[in-house]
Amino acid sequence: MNSFALILQKLVDGVPGARGAVFSAGDGEPVAAVGSFDGDDIRMLGAHCAVLLAGTRDACSRLEIGESHTMTLVNERATVLVLSVQEGYFLTFAVRGGLWPLAAHAAKSAVQALRSEIG
Protein backbone atom coordinates (compact mmCIF):
# COMPACT_ATOMS: atom_id res chain seq x y z
CA MET A 1 0.00 0.00 0.00
CA ASN A 2 1.50 3.36 -1.01
CA SER A 3 1.60 6.42 1.24
CA PHE A 4 -1.47 7.98 -0.43
CA ALA A 5 -3.47 4.79 0.13
CA LEU A 6 -2.41 4.77 3.79
CA ILE A 7 -3.79 8.31 4.21
CA LEU A 8 -7.06 7.23 2.57
CA GLN A 9 -7.28 4.10 4.73
CA LYS A 10 -6.86 6.20 7.89
CA LEU A 11 -9.65 8.48 6.65
CA VAL A 12 -12.04 5.60 5.91
CA ASP A 13 -11.22 3.79 9.15
CA GLY A 14 -11.74 6.96 11.19
CA VAL A 15 -15.28 7.82 10.06
CA PRO A 16 -18.24 5.57 10.96
CA GLY A 17 -20.22 4.70 7.85
CA ALA A 18 -17.38 5.53 5.47
CA ARG A 19 -17.70 3.59 2.22
CA GLY A 20 -14.55 4.58 0.36
CA ALA A 21 -12.14 7.26 -0.72
CA VAL A 22 -10.17 7.92 -3.88
CA PHE A 23 -7.35 10.36 -4.59
CA SER A 24 -7.50 11.31 -8.28
CA ALA A 25 -5.67 13.45 -10.78
CA GLY A 26 -7.69 16.15 -12.51
CA ASP A 27 -8.28 13.96 -15.54
CA GLY A 28 -9.93 11.40 -13.25
CA GLU A 29 -7.01 8.97 -13.22
CA PRO A 30 -6.88 7.38 -9.73
CA VAL A 31 -3.67 7.73 -7.73
CA ALA A 32 -4.96 5.62 -4.80
CA ALA A 33 -8.30 4.20 -3.69
CA VAL A 34 -9.63 2.30 -0.67
CA GLY A 35 -13.01 1.23 0.63
CA SER A 36 -15.87 -1.24 0.65
CA PHE A 37 -16.97 -0.57 -2.92
CA ASP A 38 -15.65 -2.76 -5.69
CA GLY A 39 -12.23 -1.32 -6.61
CA ASP A 40 -13.35 -0.20 -10.06
CA ASP A 41 -16.55 1.39 -8.71
CA ILE A 42 -14.77 3.70 -6.28
CA ARG A 43 -12.25 4.61 -8.98
CA MET A 44 -15.06 5.46 -11.41
CA LEU A 45 -16.82 7.57 -8.77
CA GLY A 46 -13.57 9.45 -8.14
CA ALA A 47 -12.97 9.97 -11.86
CA HIS A 48 -16.44 11.38 -12.50
CA CYS A 49 -16.38 13.58 -9.40
CA ALA A 50 -12.89 14.96 -10.14
CA VAL A 51 -13.98 15.96 -13.63
CA LEU A 52 -17.20 17.47 -12.25
CA LEU A 53 -15.38 19.59 -9.64
CA ALA A 54 -12.74 20.66 -12.19
CA GLY A 55 -15.50 21.79 -14.57
CA THR A 56 -17.30 23.61 -11.77
CA ARG A 57 -14.08 25.37 -10.79
CA ASP A 58 -13.55 26.51 -14.39
CA ALA A 59 -17.12 27.80 -14.67
CA CYS A 60 -16.89 29.69 -11.36
CA SER A 61 -13.60 31.24 -12.43
CA ARG A 62 -15.10 32.45 -15.73
CA LEU A 63 -18.06 33.89 -13.82
CA GLU A 64 -15.63 35.55 -11.39
CA ILE A 65 -17.49 34.21 -8.35
CA GLY A 66 -14.47 32.64 -6.66
CA GLU A 67 -12.85 29.25 -6.56
CA SER A 68 -14.71 26.04 -5.76
CA HIS A 69 -12.80 23.94 -3.23
CA THR A 70 -15.42 21.43 -2.09
CA MET A 71 -18.53 19.86 -3.55
CA THR A 72 -21.08 17.82 -1.61
CA LEU A 73 -23.40 15.38 -3.37
CA VAL A 74 -26.22 14.16 -1.15
CA ASN A 75 -27.65 10.86 -2.38
CA GLU A 76 -30.34 8.55 -1.09
CA ARG A 77 -27.99 6.27 0.86
CA ALA A 78 -24.69 8.13 0.99
CA THR A 79 -23.09 11.54 0.79
CA VAL A 80 -20.12 12.07 -1.49
CA LEU A 81 -17.63 14.81 -0.69
CA VAL A 82 -15.24 16.03 -3.38
CA LEU A 83 -12.37 18.24 -2.26
CA SER A 84 -9.61 19.95 -4.17
CA VAL A 85 -6.23 18.81 -2.83
CA GLN A 86 -4.12 21.06 -5.00
CA GLU A 87 -4.12 22.09 -8.65
CA GLY A 88 -4.89 18.95 -10.63
CA TYR A 89 -5.65 16.60 -7.70
CA PHE A 90 -8.90 15.74 -5.93
CA LEU A 91 -10.16 13.65 -3.00
CA THR A 92 -13.53 11.92 -3.29
CA PHE A 93 -14.97 10.46 -0.07
CA ALA A 94 -18.25 8.55 0.28
CA VAL A 95 -19.99 8.09 3.64
CA ARG A 96 -23.35 6.56 4.57
CA GLY A 97 -26.06 8.30 6.49
CA GLY A 98 -26.03 11.70 8.08
CA LEU A 99 -22.41 11.66 9.20
CA TRP A 100 -21.17 13.97 6.47
CA PRO A 101 -20.25 16.84 8.85
CA LEU A 102 -17.83 14.50 10.63
CA ALA A 103 -16.72 13.17 7.24
CA ALA A 104 -16.09 16.71 5.97
CA HIS A 105 -13.88 17.49 8.97
CA ALA A 106 -11.92 14.26 8.56
CA ALA A 107 -11.61 14.77 4.79
CA LYS A 108 -10.09 18.23 5.31
CA SER A 109 -7.44 16.64 7.54
CA ALA A 110 -6.78 14.02 4.86
CA VAL A 111 -6.38 16.79 2.26
CA GLN A 112 -3.67 18.36 4.42
CA ALA A 113 -1.91 15.00 4.75
CA LEU A 114 -2.11 14.41 0.98
CA ARG A 115 -0.68 17.89 0.31
CA SER A 116 2.21 17.18 2.68
CA GLU A 117 2.87 13.85 0.98
CA ILE A 118 2.87 15.46 -2.48
CA GLY A 119 5.39 17.98 -1.21
C-alpha atoms as a printed R data frame, in Angstrom:
    type eleno elety resid chain resno       x      y       z
1   ATOM     1    CA   MET     A     1   0.000  0.000   0.000
2   ATOM     2    CA   ASN     A     2   1.501  3.360  -1.013
3   ATOM     3    CA   SER     A     3   1.601  6.424   1.244
4   ATOM     4    CA   PHE     A     4  -1.466  7.977  -0.432
5   ATOM     5    CA   ALA     A     5  -3.471  4.792   0.129
6   ATOM     6    CA   LEU     A     6  -2.410  4.770   3.795
7   ATOM     7    CA   ILE     A     7  -3.792  8.308   4.210
8   ATOM     8    CA   LEU     A     8  -7.056  7.233   2.568
9   ATOM     9    CA   GLN     A     9  -7.278  4.104   4.729
10  ATOM    10    CA   LYS     A    10  -6.855  6.197   7.887
11  ATOM    11    CA   LEU     A    11  -9.652  8.479   6.653
12  ATOM    12    CA   VAL     A    12 -12.041  5.596   5.908
13  ATOM    13    CA   ASP     A    13 -11.220  3.787   9.152
14  ATOM    14    CA   GLY     A    14 -11.743  6.958  11.189
15  ATOM    15    CA   VAL     A    15 -15.278  7.825  10.064
16  ATOM    16    CA   PRO     A    16 -18.238  5.574  10.964
17  ATOM    17    CA   GLY     A    17 -20.215  4.704   7.851
18  ATOM    18    CA   ALA     A    18 -17.379  5.526   5.470
19  ATOM    19    CA   ARG     A    19 -17.702  3.593   2.222
20  ATOM    20    CA   GLY     A    20 -14.552  4.582   0.365
21  ATOM    21    CA   ALA     A    21 -12.143  7.261  -0.722
22  ATOM    22    CA   VAL     A    22 -10.168  7.915  -3.879
23  ATOM    23    CA   PHE     A    23  -7.353 10.357  -4.593
24  ATOM    24    CA   SER     A    24  -7.501 11.313  -8.276
25  ATOM    25    CA   ALA     A    25  -5.673 13.446 -10.777
26  ATOM    26    CA   GLY     A    26  -7.689 16.151 -12.512
27  ATOM    27    CA   ASP     A    27  -8.278 13.957 -15.544
28  ATOM    28    CA   GLY     A    28  -9.932 11.398 -13.252
29  ATOM    29    CA   GLU     A    29  -7.005  8.969 -13.217
30  ATOM    30    CA   PRO     A    30  -6.876  7.378  -9.734
31  ATOM    31    CA   VAL     A    31  -3.675  7.727  -7.735
32  ATOM    32    CA   ALA     A    32  -4.955  5.620  -4.801
33  ATOM    33    CA   ALA     A    33  -8.303  4.196  -3.691
34  ATOM    34    CA   VAL     A    34  -9.634  2.296  -0.668
35  ATOM    35    CA   GLY     A    35 -13.013  1.227   0.631
36  ATOM    36    CA   SER     A    36 -15.865 -1.239   0.655
37  ATOM    37    CA   PHE     A    37 -16.967 -0.567  -2.920
38  ATOM    38    CA   ASP     A    38 -15.652 -2.761  -5.689
39  ATOM    39    CA   GLY     A    39 -12.234 -1.318  -6.609
40  ATOM    40    CA   ASP     A    40 -13.353 -0.203 -10.057
41  ATOM    41    CA   ASP     A    41 -16.552  1.390  -8.714
42  ATOM    42    CA   ILE     A    42 -14.767  3.700  -6.281
43  ATOM    43    CA   ARG     A    43 -12.255  4.611  -8.980
44  ATOM    44    CA   MET     A    44 -15.061  5.462 -11.415
45  ATOM    45    CA   LEU     A    45 -16.817  7.566  -8.771
46  ATOM    46    CA   GLY     A    46 -13.573  9.446  -8.141
47  ATOM    47    CA   ALA     A    47 -12.972  9.970 -11.858
48  ATOM    48    CA   HIS     A    48 -16.436 11.381 -12.496
49  ATOM    49    CA   CYS     A    49 -16.375 13.576  -9.395
50  ATOM    50    CA   ALA     A    50 -12.892 14.956 -10.135
51  ATOM    51    CA   VAL     A    51 -13.978 15.959 -13.631
52  ATOM    52    CA   LEU     A    52 -17.199 17.467 -12.246
53  ATOM    53    CA   LEU     A    53 -15.378 19.589  -9.644
54  ATOM    54    CA   ALA     A    54 -12.741 20.659 -12.188
55  ATOM    55    CA   GLY     A    55 -15.501 21.791 -14.566
56  ATOM    56    CA   THR     A    56 -17.303 23.610 -11.773
57  ATOM    57    CA   ARG     A    57 -14.078 25.373 -10.793
58  ATOM    58    CA   ASP     A    58 -13.553 26.507 -14.389
59  ATOM    59    CA   ALA     A    59 -17.123 27.805 -14.668
60  ATOM    60    CA   CYS     A    60 -16.888 29.694 -11.364
61  ATOM    61    CA   SER     A    61 -13.600 31.237 -12.430
62  ATOM    62    CA   ARG     A    62 -15.101 32.447 -15.725
63  ATOM    63    CA   LEU     A    63 -18.062 33.890 -13.819
64  ATOM    64    CA   GLU     A    64 -15.631 35.553 -11.390
65  ATOM    65    CA   ILE     A    65 -17.495 34.214  -8.346
66  ATOM    66    CA   GLY     A    66 -14.474 32.640  -6.658
67  ATOM    67    CA   GLU     A    67 -12.854 29.246  -6.558
68  ATOM    68    CA   SER     A    68 -14.706 26.040  -5.764
69  ATOM    69    CA   HIS     A    69 -12.798 23.935  -3.227
70  ATOM    70    CA   THR     A    70 -15.416 21.434  -2.089
71  ATOM    71    CA   MET     A    71 -18.525 19.862  -3.546
72  ATOM    72    CA   THR     A    72 -21.078 17.819  -1.606
73  ATOM    73    CA   LEU     A    73 -23.396 15.381  -3.372
74  ATOM    74    CA   VAL     A    74 -26.223 14.157  -1.153
75  ATOM    75    CA   ASN     A    75 -27.645 10.864  -2.375
76  ATOM    76    CA   GLU     A    76 -30.340  8.553  -1.091
77  ATOM    77    CA   ARG     A    77 -27.987  6.270   0.858
78  ATOM    78    CA   ALA     A    78 -24.694  8.133   0.991
79  ATOM    79    CA   THR     A    79 -23.088 11.540   0.787
80  ATOM    80    CA   VAL     A    80 -20.121 12.071  -1.495
81  ATOM    81    CA   LEU     A    81 -17.631 14.811  -0.686
82  ATOM    82    CA   VAL     A    82 -15.244 16.033  -3.378
83  ATOM    83    CA   LEU     A    83 -12.368 18.241  -2.264
84  ATOM    84    CA   SER     A    84  -9.606 19.951  -4.169
85  ATOM    85    CA   VAL     A    85  -6.234 18.811  -2.826
86  ATOM    86    CA   GLN     A    86  -4.120 21.063  -5.005
87  ATOM    87    CA   GLU     A    87  -4.125 22.090  -8.646
88  ATOM    88    CA   GLY     A    88  -4.894 18.951 -10.626
89  ATOM    89    CA   TYR     A    89  -5.652 16.600  -7.700
90  ATOM    90    CA   PHE     A    90  -8.901 15.735  -5.930
91  ATOM    91    CA   LEU     A    91 -10.156 13.649  -2.996
92  ATOM    92    CA   THR     A    92 -13.529 11.922  -3.285
93  ATOM    93    CA   PHE     A    93 -14.969 10.459  -0.069
94  ATOM    94    CA   ALA     A    94 -18.252  8.552   0.282
95  ATOM    95    CA   VAL     A    95 -19.993  8.092   3.636
96  ATOM    96    CA   ARG     A    96 -23.350  6.564   4.572
97  ATOM    97    CA   GLY     A    97 -26.063  8.301   6.492
98  ATOM    98    CA   GLY     A    98 -26.029 11.704   8.081
99  ATOM    99    CA   LEU     A    99 -22.411 11.664   9.197
100 ATOM   100    CA   TRP     A   100 -21.173 13.970   6.465
101 ATOM   101    CA   PRO     A   101 -20.255 16.844   8.850
102 ATOM   102    CA   LEU     A   102 -17.829 14.496  10.629
103 ATOM   103    CA   ALA     A   103 -16.725 13.172   7.241
104 ATOM   104    CA   ALA     A   104 -16.092 16.711   5.968
105 ATOM   105    CA   HIS     A   105 -13.877 17.494   8.966
106 ATOM   106    CA   ALA     A   106 -11.923 14.255   8.564
107 ATOM   107    CA   ALA     A   107 -11.610 14.770   4.787
108 ATOM   108    CA   LYS     A   108 -10.093 18.228   5.309
109 ATOM   109    CA   SER     A   109  -7.436 16.635   7.537
110 ATOM   110    CA   ALA     A   110  -6.784 14.019   4.859
111 ATOM   111    CA   VAL     A   111  -6.385 16.787   2.255
112 ATOM   112    CA   GLN     A   112  -3.671 18.363   4.416
113 ATOM   113    CA   ALA     A   113  -1.911 15.003   4.750
114 ATOM   114    CA   LEU     A   114  -2.111 14.415   0.980
115 ATOM   115    CA   ARG     A   115  -0.684 17.894   0.314
116 ATOM   116    CA   SER     A   116   2.207 17.179   2.678
117 ATOM   117    CA   GLU     A   117   2.871 13.850   0.978
118 ATOM   118    CA   ILE     A   118   2.865 15.455  -2.478
119 ATOM   119    CA   GLY     A   119   5.393 17.976  -1.211
